[in-house]
Amino acid sequence: MNKRLLLPILLVILLFTAGCQSYTARQGKSAITIPAADEVQVVTKYSTLEAERQAILEAELARQ
């Protein structure tokens, strides 16, 4: 009984993992590419912190 179930279970696991990998490789690549510089600016945590820091510096310069 155990040997009968082992082959179908392994086959299902193999098909599931192969299907996930092919989806990621084919269709996921376009979703993770960075757009060109003239299209949209990429927003990251670092760029947000830099923008906040720049706004604080500009506010201080405006007060002086």
mmJSON file of the N, C-alpha and C atoms, coordinates in Angstrom:
{"data_MODEL":{"atom_site":{
"group_PDB":["ATOM","ATOM","ATOM","ATOM","ATOM","ATOM","ATOM","ATOM","ATOM","ATOM","ATOM","ATOM","ATOM","ATOM","ATOM","ATOM","ATOM","ATOM","ATOM","ATOM","ATOM","ATOM","ATOM","ATOM","ATOM","ATOM","ATOM","ATOM","ATOM","ATOM","ATOM","ATOM","ATOM","ATOM","ATOM","ATOM","ATOM","ATOM","ATOM","ATOM","ATOM","ATOM","ATOM","ATOM","ATOM","ATOM","ATOM","ATOM","ATOM","ATOM","ATOM","ATOM","ATOM","ATOM","ATOM","ATOM","ATOM","ATOM","ATOM","ATOM","ATOM","ATOM","ATOM","ATOM","ATOM","ATOM","ATOM","ATOM","ATOM","ATOM","ATOM","ATOM","ATOM","ATOM","ATOM","ATOM","ATOM","ATOM","ATOM","ATOM","ATOM","ATOM","ATOM","ATOM","ATOM","ATOM","ATOM","ATOM","ATOM","ATOM","ATOM","ATOM","ATOM","ATOM","ATOM","ATOM","ATOM","ATOM","ATOM","ATOM","ATOM","ATOM","ATOM","ATOM","ATOM","ATOM","ATOM","ATOM","ATOM","ATOM","ATOM","ATOM","ATOM","ATOM","ATOM","ATOM","ATOM","ATOM","ATOM","ATOM","ATOM","ATOM","ATOM","ATOM","ATOM","ATOM","ATOM","ATOM","ATOM","ATOM","ATOM","ATOM","ATOM","ATOM","ATOM","ATOM","ATOM","ATOM","ATOM","ATOM","ATOM","ATOM","ATOM","ATOM","ATOM","ATOM","ATOM","ATOM","ATOM","ATOM","ATOM","ATOM","ATOM","ATOM","ATOM","ATOM","ATOM","ATOM","ATOM","ATOM","ATOM","ATOM","ATOM","ATOM","ATOM","ATOM","ATOM","ATOM","ATOM","ATOM","ATOM","ATOM","ATOM","ATOM","ATOM","ATOM","ATOM","ATOM","ATOM","ATOM","ATOM","ATOM","ATOM","ATOM","ATOM","ATOM","ATOM","ATOM","ATOM","ATOM","ATOM","ATOM"],
"id":[1,2,3,4,5,6,7,8,9,10,11,12,13,14,15,16,17,18,19,20,21,22,23,24,25,26,27,28,29,30,31,32,33,34,35,36,37,38,39,40,41,42,43,44,45,46,47,48,49,50,51,52,53,54,55,56,57,58,59,60,61,62,63,64,65,66,67,68,69,70,71,72,73,74,75,76,77,78,79,80,81,82,83,84,85,86,87,88,89,90,91,92,93,94,95,96,97,98,99,100,101,102,103,104,105,106,107,108,109,110,111,112,113,114,115,116,117,118,119,120,121,122,123,124,125,126,127,128,129,130,131,132,133,134,135,136,137,138,139,140,141,142,143,144,145,146,147,148,149,150,151,152,153,154,155,156,157,158,159,160,161,162,163,164,165,166,167,168,169,170,171,172,173,174,175,176,177,178,179,180,181,182,183,184,185,186,187,188,189,190,191,192],
"type_symbol":["N","C","C","N","C","C","N","C","C","N","C","C","N","C","C","N","C","C","N","C","C","N","C","C","N","C","C","N","C","C","N","C","C","N","C","C","N","C","C","N","C","C","N","C","C","N","C","C","N","C","C","N","C","C","N","C","C","N","C","C","N","C","C","N","C","C","N","C","C","N","C","C","N","C","C","N","C","C","N","C","C","N","C","C","N","C","C","N","C","C","N","C","C","N","C","C","N","C","C","N","C","C","N","C","C","N","C","C","N","C","C","N","C","C","N","C","C","N","C","C","N","C","C","N","C","C","N","C","C","N","C","C","N","C","C","N","C","C","N","C","C","N","C","C","N","C","C","N","C","C","N","C","C","N","C","C","N","C","C","N","C","C","N","C","C","N","C","C","N","C","C","N","C","C","N","C","C","N","C","C","N","C","C","N","C","C","N","C","C","N","C","C"],
"label_atom_id":["N","CA","C","N","CA","C","N","CA","C","N","CA","C","N","CA","C","N","CA","C","N","CA","C","N","CA","C","N","CA","C","N","CA","C","N","CA","C","N","CA","C","N","CA","C","N","CA","C","N","CA","C","N","CA","C","N","CA","C","N","CA","C","N","CA","C","N","CA","C","N","CA","C","N","CA","C","N","CA","C","N","CA","C","N","CA","C","N","CA","C","N","CA","C","N","CA","C","N","CA","C","N","CA","C","N","CA","C","N","CA","C","N","CA","C","N","CA","C","N","CA","C","N","CA","C","N","CA","C","N","CA","C","N","CA","C","N","CA","C","N","CA","C","N","CA","C","N","CA","C","N","CA","C","N","CA","C","N","CA","C","N","CA","C","N","CA","C","N","CA","C","N","CA","C","N","CA","C","N","CA","C","N","CA","C","N","CA","C","N","CA","C","N","CA","C","N","CA","C","N","CA","C","N","CA","C","N","CA","C","N","CA","C","N","CA","C","N","CA","C","N","CA","C"],
"label_alt_id":[null,null,null,null,null,null,null,null,null,null,null,null,null,null,null,null,null,null,null,null,null,null,null,null,null,null,null,null,null,null,null,null,null,null,null,null,null,null,null,null,null,null,null,null,null,null,null,null,null,null,null,null,null,null,null,null,null,null,null,null,null,null,null,null,null,null,null,null,null,null,null,null,null,null,null,null,null,null,null,null,null,null,null,null,null,null,null,null,null,null,null,null,null,null,null,null,null,null,null,null,null,null,null,null,null,null,null,null,null,null,null,null,null,null,null,null,null,null,null,null,null,null,null,null,null,null,null,null,null,null,null,null,null,null,null,null,null,null,null,null,null,null,null,null,null,null,null,null,null,null,null,null,null,null,null,null,null,null,null,null,null,null,null,null,null,null,null,null,null,null,null,null,null,null,null,null,null,null,null,null,null,null,null,null,null,null,null,null,null,null,null,null],
"label_comp_id":["MET","MET","MET","ASN","ASN","ASN","LYS","LYS","LYS","ARG","ARG","ARG","LEU","LEU","LEU","LEU","LEU","LEU","LEU","LEU","LEU","PRO","PRO","PRO","ILE","ILE","ILE","LEU","LEU","LEU","LEU","LEU","LEU","VAL","VAL","VAL","ILE","ILE","ILE","LEU","LEU","LEU","LEU","LEU","LEU","PHE","PHE","PHE","THR","THR","THR","ALA","ALA","ALA","GLY","GLY","GLY","CYS","CYS","CYS","GLN","GLN","GLN","SER","SER","SER","TYR","TYR","TYR","THR","THR","THR","ALA","ALA","ALA","ARG","ARG","ARG","GLN","GLN","GLN","GLY","GLY","GLY","LYS","LYS","LYS","SER","SER","SER","ALA","ALA","ALA","ILE","ILE","ILE","THR","THR","THR","ILE","ILE","ILE","PRO","PRO","PRO","ALA","ALA","ALA","ALA","ALA","ALA","ASP","ASP","ASP","GLU","GLU","GLU","VAL","VAL","VAL","GLN","GLN","GLN","VAL","VAL","VAL","VAL","VAL","VAL","THR","THR","THR","LYS","LYS","LYS","TYR","TYR","TYR","SER","SER","SER","THR","THR","THR","LEU","LEU","LEU","GLU","GLU","GLU","ALA","ALA","ALA","GLU","GLU","GLU","ARG","ARG","ARG","GLN","GLN","GLN","ALA","ALA","ALA","ILE","ILE","ILE","LEU","LEU","LEU","GLU","GLU","GLU","ALA","ALA","ALA","GLU","GLU","GLU","LEU","LEU","LEU","ALA","ALA","ALA","ARG","ARG","ARG","GLN","GLN","GLN"],
"label_asym_id":["A","A","A","A","A","A","A","A","A","A","A","A","A","A","A","A","A","A","A","A","A","A","A","A","A","A","A","A","A","A","A","A","A","A","A","A","A","A","A","A","A","A","A","A","A","A","A","A","A","A","A","A","A","A","A","A","A","A","A","A","A","A","A","A","A","A","A","A","A","A","A","A","A","A","A","A","A","A","A","A","A","A","A","A","A","A","A","A","A","A","A","A","A","A","A","A","A","A","A","A","A","A","A","A","A","A","A","A","A","A","A","A","A","A","A","A","A","A","A","A","A","A","A","A","A","A","A","A","A","A","A","A","A","A","A","A","A","A","A","A","A","A","A","A","A","A","A","A","A","A","A","A","A","A","A","A","A","A","A","A","A","A","A","A","A","A","A","A","A","A","A","A","A","A","A","A","A","A","A","A","A","A","A","A","A","A","A","A","A","A","A","A"],
"label_entity_id":["1","1","1","1","1","1","1","1","1","1","1","1","1","1","1","1","1","1","1","1","1","1","1","1","1","1","1","1","1","1","1","1","1","1","1","1","1","1","1","1","1","1","1","1","1","1","1","1","1","1","1","1","1","1","1","1","1","1","1","1","1","1","1","1","1","1","1","1","1","1","1","1","1","1","1","1","1","1","1","1","1","1","1","1","1","1","1","1","1","1","1","1","1","1","1","1","1","1","1","1","1","1","1","1","1","1","1","1","1","1","1","1","1","1","1","1","1","1","1","1","1","1","1","1","1","1","1","1","1","1","1","1","1","1","1","1","1","1","1","1","1","1","1","1","1","1","1","1","1","1","1","1","1","1","1","1","1","1","1","1","1","1","1","1","1","1","1","1","1","1","1","1","1","1","1","1","1","1","1","1","1","1","1","1","1","1","1","1","1","1","1","1"],
"label_seq_id":[1,1,1,2,2,2,3,3,3,4,4,4,5,5,5,6,6,6,7,7,7,8,8,8,9,9,9,10,10,10,11,11,11,12,12,12,13,13,13,14,14,14,15,15,15,16,16,16,17,17,17,18,18,18,19,19,19,20,20,20,21,21,21,22,22,22,23,23,23,24,24,24,25,25,25,26,26,26,27,27,27,28,28,28,29,29,29,30,30,30,31,31,31,32,32,32,33,33,33,34,34,34,35,35,35,36,36,36,37,37,37,38,38,38,39,39,39,40,40,40,41,41,41,42,42,42,43,43,43,44,44,44,45,45,45,46,46,46,47,47,47,48,48,48,49,49,49,50,50,50,51,51,51,52,52,52,53,53,53,54,54,54,55,55,55,56,56,56,57,57,57,58,58,58,59,59,59,60,60,60,61,61,61,62,62,62,63,63,63,64,64,64],
"pdbx_PDB_ins_code":[null,null,null,null,null,null,null,null,null,null,null,null,null,null,null,null,null,null,null,null,null,null,null,null,null,null,null,null,null,null,null,null,null,null,null,null,null,null,null,null,null,null,null,null,null,null,null,null,null,null,null,null,null,null,null,null,null,null,null,null,null,null,null,null,null,null,null,null,null,null,null,null,null,null,null,null,null,null,null,null,null,null,null,null,null,null,null,null,null,null,null,null,null,null,null,null,null,null,null,null,null,null,null,null,null,null,null,null,null,null,null,null,null,null,null,null,null,null,null,null,null,null,null,null,null,null,null,null,null,null,null,null,null,null,null,null,null,null,null,null,null,null,null,null,null,null,null,null,null,null,null,null,null,null,null,null,null,null,null,null,null,null,null,null,null,null,null,null,null,null,null,null,null,null,null,null,null,null,null,null,null,null,null,null,null,null,null,null,null,null,null,null],
"Cartn_x":[0.828,0.0,0.869,1.939,2.794,3.495,3.923,4.595,3.632,2.382,1.391,1.142,1.171,0.916,2.152,3.315,4.54,4.743,4.558,4.761,3.799,2.5,1.615,1.917,2.275,2.591,3.836,4.861,6.072,5.801,4.966,4.615,3.877,2.953,2.208,3.146,4.042,4.993,5.9,6.366,7.217,6.483,5.267,4.496,4.187,3.89,3.583,4.799,5.952,7.143,7.598,7.49,7.882,6.943,5.669,4.713,4.967,5.304,5.59,6.86,7.872,9.122,8.953,8.204,8.03,7.203,6.237,5.451,6.339,7.166,8.031,9.028,9.578,10.595,10.013,8.872,8.325,7.564,6.613,5.729,6.159,6.956,7.368,8.477,9.216,10.35,9.908,8.832,8.371,7.85,7.412,6.877,7.972,9.183,10.23,11.279,11.118,12.084,11.886,12.974,12.923,12.584,11.622,11.254,12.381,12.325,13.33,13.248,14.313,14.404,13.337,12.955,11.977,10.532,10.3,8.925,8.447,8.954,8.486,9.682,9.704,10.778,10.478,11.481,11.327,11.366,10.36,10.277,10.753,11.783,12.306,12.291,12.585,12.639,13.73,14.865,15.968,15.585,14.94,14.569,13.532,12.654,11.673,12.36,13.307,14.041,14.876,15.473,16.251,15.351,14.167,13.236,12.788,12.53,12.16,13.311,14.537,15.703,15.903,15.71,15.848,14.77,13.568,12.483,12.791,13.36,13.731,14.834,15.825,16.901,16.376,15.474,14.903,14.067,13.351,12.559,13.473,14.586,15.537,16.162,16.49,17.058,16.039,14.765,13.715,13.514,13.696,13.551,14.691,15.851,17.003,16.981],
"Cartn_y":[-1.2,0.0,1.259,1.25,2.43,2.692,1.623,1.793,2.284,1.933,2.39,3.891,4.407,5.826,6.69,6.116,6.891,7.465,6.677,7.141,8.273,8.148,9.278,10.546,10.386,11.564,12.26,11.492,12.08,12.724,12.12,12.681,14.015,14.084,15.32,16.419,16.094,17.084,17.575,16.684,17.066,17.982,17.632,18.468,19.831,19.869,21.138,22.061,21.533,22.377,22.787,21.926,22.278,23.344,23.254,24.259,25.611,25.656,26.922,27.554,26.764,27.306,27.851,27.168,27.655,28.935,29.06,30.29,31.444,31.227,32.283,32.708,31.75,32.078,32.8,32.393,32.977,34.266,34.245,35.386,36.326,35.858,36.713,37.666,37.37,38.202,39.621,39.768,41.106,41.887,41.178,41.869,42.423,41.866,42.319,43.188,43.493,44.34,45.793,46.519,47.935,48.739,49.649,50.433,51.397,51.879,52.828,54.119,54.887,56.107,57.137,57.203,58.211,57.799,56.546,56.094,56.455,55.744,55.909,55.812,56.68,56.591,55.441,54.604,53.471,53.986,53.615,54.057,52.928,53.229,52.275,52.921,52.155,52.716,53.771,53.505,54.456,55.759,55.656,56.878,57.682,57.011,57.718,58.448,57.781,58.425,59.598,59.453,60.544,61.729,61.475,62.552,63.282,62.535,63.176,64.017,63.477,64.217,65.494,65.4,66.572,67.606,67.18,68.111,68.818,68.136,68.751,69.782,69.466,70.408,71.653,71.453,72.599,73.463,72.854,73.632,74.442,73.875,74.611,75.772,75.549,76.63,77.742,77.392,78.386,79.233,78.653,79.41,80.408,80.09,80.983,82.038],
"Cartn_z":[0.0,0.0,0.0,0.761,0.822,-0.502,-1.186,-2.464,-3.533,-3.428,-4.391,-4.258,-3.044,-2.83,-3.066,-2.91,-3.015,-4.421,-5.437,-6.811,-7.196,-6.97,-7.324,-6.523,-5.262,-4.45,-4.987,-5.308,-5.874,-7.225,-8.015,-9.318,-9.169,-8.242,-8.011,-7.517,-6.615,-6.107,-7.231,-8.063,-9.183,-10.157,-10.507,-11.431,-10.829,-9.543,-8.887,-8.873,-8.502,-8.45,-9.842,-10.814,-12.179,-12.736,-12.42,-12.878,-12.256,-11.003,-10.325,-10.876,-11.138,-11.652,-13.062,-13.894,-15.251,-15.266,-14.374,-14.295,-13.865,-12.863,-12.367,-13.433,-14.132,-15.118,-16.325,-16.778,-18.002,-17.756,-16.843,-16.678,-15.568,-14.647,-13.55,-13.913,-14.967,-15.337,-15.694,-16.412,-16.789,-15.582,-14.561,-13.387,-12.492,-12.573,-11.666,-12.354,-13.633,-14.308,-13.898,-13.853,-13.487,-14.738,-14.64,-15.812,-16.208,-17.43,-17.903,-17.106,-17.13,-16.303,-16.68,-17.936,-18.349,-18.069,-17.718,-17.479,-16.068,-15.082,-13.711,-12.776,-11.765,-10.788,-9.826,-9.584,-8.693,-7.249,-6.466,-5.084,-4.187,-3.405,-2.438,-1.07,-0.057,1.291,1.371,0.738,0.762,0.061,-1.091,-1.81,-1.032,-0.318,0.512,1.658,2.32,3.407,2.904,1.739,1.166,0.809,0.306,-0.026,1.239,2.307,3.573,4.117,4.031,4.517,3.702,2.4,1.535,1.858,2.141,2.489,3.797,4.768,6.043,5.819,5.002,4.724,4.004,3.059,2.34,3.277,4.221,5.181,6.09,6.504,7.339,6.584,5.317,4.515,4.271,4.137,3.927,5.179,6.355,7.604,7.782,7.274,7.445,6.405],
"occupancy":[1.0,1.0,1.0,1.0,1.0,1.0,1.0,1.0,1.0,1.0,1.0,1.0,1.0,1.0,1.0,1.0,1.0,1.0,1.0,1.0,1.0,1.0,1.0,1.0,1.0,1.0,1.0,1.0,1.0,1.0,1.0,1.0,1.0,1.0,1.0,1.0,1.0,1.0,1.0,1.0,1.0,1.0,1.0,1.0,1.0,1.0,1.0,1.0,1.0,1.0,1.0,1.0,1.0,1.0,1.0,1.0,1.0,1.0,1.0,1.0,1.0,1.0,1.0,1.0,1.0,1.0,1.0,1.0,1.0,1.0,1.0,1.0,1.0,1.0,1.0,1.0,1.0,1.0,1.0,1.0,1.0,1.0,1.0,1.0,1.0,1.0,1.0,1.0,1.0,1.0,1.0,1.0,1.0,1.0,1.0,1.0,1.0,1.0,1.0,1.0,1.0,1.0,1.0,1.0,1.0,1.0,1.0,1.0,1.0,1.0,1.0,1.0,1.0,1.0,1.0,1.0,1.0,1.0,1.0,1.0,1.0,1.0,1.0,1.0,1.0,1.0,1.0,1.0,1.0,1.0,1.0,1.0,1.0,1.0,1.0,1.0,1.0,1.0,1.0,1.0,1.0,1.0,1.0,1.0,1.0,1.0,1.0,1.0,1.0,1.0,1.0,1.0,1.0,1.0,1.0,1.0,1.0,1.0,1.0,1.0,1.0,1.0,1.0,1.0,1.0,1.0,1.0,1.0,1.0,1.0,1.0,1.0,1.0,1.0,1.0,1.0,1.0,1.0,1.0,1.0,1.0,1.0,1.0,1.0,1.0,1.0,1.0,1.0,1.0,1.0,1.0,1.0],
"B_iso_or_equiv":[0.0,0.0,0.0,0.0,0.0,0.0,0.0,0.0,0.0,0.0,0.0,0.0,0.0,0.0,0.0,0.0,0.0,0.0,0.0,0.0,0.0,0.0,0.0,0.0,0.0,0.0,0.0,0.0,0.0,0.0,0.0,0.0,0.0,0.0,0.0,0.0,0.0,0.0,0.0,0.0,0.0,0.0,0.0,0.0,0.0,0.0,0.0,0.0,0.0,0.0,0.0,0.0,0.0,0.0,0.0,0.0,0.0,0.0,0.0,0.0,0.0,0.0,0.0,0.0,0.0,0.0,0.0,0.0,0.0,0.0,0.0,0.0,0.0,0.0,0.0,0.0,0.0,0.0,0.0,0.0,0.0,0.0,0.0,0.0,0.0,0.0,0.0,0.0,0.0,0.0,0.0,0.0,0.0,0.0,0.0,0.0,0.0,0.0,0.0,0.0,0.0,0.0,0.0,0.0,0.0,0.0,0.0,0.0,0.0,0.0,0.0,0.0,0.0,0.0,0.0,0.0,0.0,0.0,0.0,0.0,0.0,0.0,0.0,0.0,0.0,0.0,0.0,0.0,0.0,0.0,0.0,0.0,0.0,0.0,0.0,0.0,0.0,0.0,0.0,0.0,0.0,0.0,0.0,0.0,0.0,0.0,0.0,0.0,0.0,0.0,0.0,0.0,0.0,0.0,0.0,0.0,0.0,0.0,0.0,0.0,0.0,0.0,0.0,0.0,0.0,0.0,0.0,0.0,0.0,0.0,0.0,0.0,0.0,0.0,0.0,0.0,0.0,0.0,0.0,0.0,0.0,0.0,0.0,0.0,0.0,0.0,0.0,0.0,0.0,0.0,0.0,0.0],
"pdbx_formal_charge":[null,null,null,null,null,null,null,null,null,null,null,null,null,null,null,null,null,null,null,null,null,null,null,null,null,null,null,null,null,null,null,null,null,null,null,null,null,null,null,null,null,null,null,null,null,null,null,null,null,null,null,null,null,null,null,null,null,null,null,null,null,null,null,null,null,null,null,null,null,null,null,null,null,null,null,null,null,null,null,null,null,null,null,null,null,null,null,null,null,null,null,null,null,null,null,null,null,null,null,null,null,null,null,null,null,null,null,null,null,null,null,null,null,null,null,null,null,null,null,null,null,null,null,null,null,null,null,null,null,null,null,null,null,null,null,null,null,null,null,null,null,null,null,null,null,null,null,null,null,null,null,null,null,null,null,null,null,null,null,null,null,null,null,null,null,null,null,null,null,null,null,null,null,null,null,null,null,null,null,null,null,null,null,null,null,null,null,null,null,null,null,null],
"auth_seq_id":[1,1,1,2,2,2,3,3,3,4,4,4,5,5,5,6,6,6,7,7,7,8,8,8,9,9,9,10,10,10,11,11,11,12,12,12,13,13,13,14,14,14,15,15,15,16,16,16,17,17,17,18,18,18,19,19,19,20,20,20,21,21,21,22,22,22,23,23,23,24,24,24,25,25,25,26,26,26,27,27,27,28,28,28,29,29,29,30,30,30,31,31,31,32,32,32,33,33,33,34,34,34,35,35,35,36,36,36,37,37,37,38,38,38,39,39,39,40,40,40,41,41,41,42,42,42,43,43,43,44,44,44,45,45,45,46,46,46,47,47,47,48,48,48,49,49,49,50,50,50,51,51,51,52,52,52,53,53,53,54,54,54,55,55,55,56,56,56,57,57,57,58,58,58,59,59,59,60,60,60,61,61,61,62,62,62,63,63,63,64,64,64],
"auth_comp_id":["MET","MET","MET","ASN","ASN","ASN","LYS","LYS","LYS","ARG","ARG","ARG","LEU","LEU","LEU","LEU","LEU","LEU","LEU","LEU","LEU","PRO","PRO","PRO","ILE","ILE","ILE","LEU","LEU","LEU","LEU","LEU","LEU","VAL","VAL","VAL","ILE","ILE","ILE","LEU","LEU","LEU","LEU","LEU","LEU","PHE","PHE","PHE","THR","THR","THR","ALA","ALA","ALA","GLY","GLY","GLY","CYS","CYS","CYS","GLN","GLN","GLN","SER","SER","SER","TYR","TYR","TYR","THR","THR","THR","ALA","ALA","ALA","ARG","ARG","ARG","GLN","GLN","GLN","GLY","GLY","GLY","LYS","LYS","LYS","SER","SER","SER","ALA","ALA","ALA","ILE","ILE","ILE","THR","THR","THR","ILE","ILE","ILE","PRO","PRO","PRO","ALA","ALA","ALA","ALA","ALA","ALA","ASP","ASP","ASP","GLU","GLU","GLU","VAL","VAL","VAL","GLN","GLN","GLN","VAL","VAL","VAL","VAL","VAL","VAL","THR","THR","THR","LYS","LYS","LYS","TYR","TYR","TYR","SER","SER","SER","THR","THR","THR","LEU","LEU","LEU","GLU","GLU","GLU","ALA","ALA","ALA","GLU","GLU","GLU","ARG","ARG","ARG","GLN","GLN","GLN","ALA","ALA","ALA","ILE","ILE","ILE","LEU","LEU","LEU","GLU","GLU","GLU","ALA","ALA","ALA","GLU","GLU","GLU","LEU","LEU","LEU","ALA","ALA","ALA","ARG","ARG","ARG","GLN","GLN","GLN"],
"auth_asym_id":["A","A","A","A","A","A","A","A","A","A","A","A","A","A","A","A","A","A","A","A","A","A","A","A","A","A","A","A","A","A","A","A","A","A","A","A","A","A","A","A","A","A","A","A","A","A","A","A","A","A","A","A","A","A","A","A","A","A","A","A","A","A","A","A","A","A","A","A","A","A","A","A","A","A","A","A","A","A","A","A","A","A","A","A","A","A","A","A","A","A","A","A","A","A","A","A","A","A","A","A","A","A","A","A","A","A","A","A","A","A","A","A","A","A","A","A","A","A","A","A","A","A","A","A","A","A","A","A","A","A","A","A","A","A","A","A","A","A","A","A","A","A","A","A","A","A","A","A","A","A","A","A","A","A","A","A","A","A","A","A","A","A","A","A","A","A","A","A","A","A","A","A","A","A","A","A","A","A","A","A","A","A","A","A","A","A","A","A","A","A","A","A"],
"auth_atom_id":["N","CA","C","N","CA","C","N","CA","C","N","CA","C","N","CA","C","N","CA","C","N","CA","C","N","CA","C","N","CA","C","N","CA","C","N","CA","C","N","CA","C","N","CA","C","N","CA","C","N","CA","C","N","CA","C","N","CA","C","N","CA","C","N","CA","C","N","CA","C","N","CA","C","N","CA","C","N","CA","C","N","CA","C","N","CA","C","N","CA","C","N","CA","C","N","CA","C","N","CA","C","N","CA","C","N","CA","C","N","CA","C","N","CA","C","N","CA","C","N","CA","C","N","CA","C","N","CA","C","N","CA","C","N","CA","C","N","CA","C","N","CA","C","N","CA","C","N","CA","C","N","CA","C","N","CA","C","N","CA","C","N","CA","C","N","CA","C","N","CA","C","N","CA","C","N","CA","C","N","CA","C","N","CA","C","N","CA","C","N","CA","C","N","CA","C","N","CA","C","N","CA","C","N","CA","C","N","CA","C","N","CA","C","N","CA","C","N","CA","C","N","CA","C"],
"pdbx_PDB_model_num":[1,1,1,1,1,1,1,1,1,1,1,1,1,1,1,1,1,1,1,1,1,1,1,1,1,1,1,1,1,1,1,1,1,1,1,1,1,1,1,1,1,1,1,1,1,1,1,1,1,1,1,1,1,1,1,1,1,1,1,1,1,1,1,1,1,1,1,1,1,1,1,1,1,1,1,1,1,1,1,1,1,1,1,1,1,1,1,1,1,1,1,1,1,1,1,1,1,1,1,1,1,1,1,1,1,1,1,1,1,1,1,1,1,1,1,1,1,1,1,1,1,1,1,1,1,1,1,1,1,1,1,1,1,1,1,1,1,1,1,1,1,1,1,1,1,1,1,1,1,1,1,1,1,1,1,1,1,1,1,1,1,1,1,1,1,1,1,1,1,1,1,1,1,1,1,1,1,1,1,1,1,1,1,1,1,1,1,1,1,1,1,1]
}}}
